[in-house]
Amino acid sequence: MITAAPAEFRAALPDGGRLLGLDVGTKTIGTALCDAGWSFASPAPLVRRTKFTADKGALAALLTPQSIRGVVVGLPLNLDGSDSPRTQSTRAFARNLRDWQLPILLWDERWSTVAVERVMIEQDLSRAKRAERVDSLAAAHILQAAIDALVNA
């Protein structure tokens, strides 16, 4: 099941469980994990993109050891809420994860990278350190926003 509706995703996971958050970019995939009670999200290892099969394998390696029950994928909509070519690419990426047999939530991520960049600038991180951390922190930001909504769904 792939949905953009938090209530539908929540209904698919009545007992909660750990979630994997993804910020799918063209060069990297930022990952994040949350606790089973959906309280907090934390950055996880960055996946450098190569071929889809290898990318999917690297992500799948997180599923069993982390007891993942669902996936939240950041959906890069245009500022007006419409789809872009990158949005379509992300939807296709999510469709290709369906064989994991886990519910997938598509979450609006329009402001995630901006919010994370702002915090890192406030912390006076260098450009190099920001570039190294932004994708996994954005994935954590996306996942945190989703679990906050799920708790109230």
Beta strands, then each sheet from edge to edge (+ up, - down):
strand 1: 2-3
strand 2: 18-24
strand 3: 28-34
strand 4: 41-48
strand 5: 68-75
strand 6: 104-108
sheet 1: 1+ 6+ 5+ 2+ 3- 4+
end
